Amino acid sequence: MPFTAVHKVADADFPSRWGHFRILGFEGITDNPEPCNDTLPVSGQRIEGAVALVMGDIHSAPPIVRIHSQCLTGDVFHSLRCDCRQQLELALATIAEAGSGILLYEQQEGRGIGLMAKLRAYELQDQGLDTIEANLELGYKADCREFELPAEILKLLKVPAVRLITSNPAKVEALEQAGIKVTERISAEIPAVPTNERYLQTKREKMGHLVS
């Protein structure tokens, strides 16, 4: 899903409980994107947004970077069905401890299927399906996310190499293919709790995530 244009739309001061960041808004425009749901028609241009939280000096050495997909249920409502909020807080704490880094926050709720579809997937999971089976049952791909926009944002920020916080090899591969060198992978693994054990097992066994 190549972007025909990516541009910065905002840049503001952003104090937080983890320290002082700049918050940058970006928009990418893509033509005729392949739909995540194959039952839906392809339609015209689409604008995708993302936020970058930037702390400290990101140019003297490869900065710590986290690509985080929006998760309303986890990030905002503290859901224990997933590990998203814990990963987000781990990334912000790691960046703050280092004194520099970038958190890229993408609007890709539910691995890209959207909030309402994600809630429908929750219903199916309650009936016994795992996260991938639920997506497929709804007509979606197992994972609809692509990580081209974060790569383009890093290029706009003049960051050619990163230390990436992730347990998902697909993120490493996507950045490398886009020309961003990943000099180190920092684990994003979070200890399991009973309510997300199957979720993490599916990540490991069906998606190849590097979690124990």
ABEGO torsion letter per residue (X at the ends): XBBABBBBABBBBBBBAAEBBBBBBBBBBBBGBBBABAABBBBEBBBBBBBBBBBEBAAABBBBBBBBBBBAAAAAAGBAABAAAAAAAAAAAAAAAAGBEBBBBBBBBGGGAEAAAAAAAAAAAAAGBBAAAAAAAAGBBABABBAAAAAAAAAAAGBABBBBBBABAAAAAAAAAAGBBBABBBBABBBBBAAAAAAAAAAAAAAGBBBX
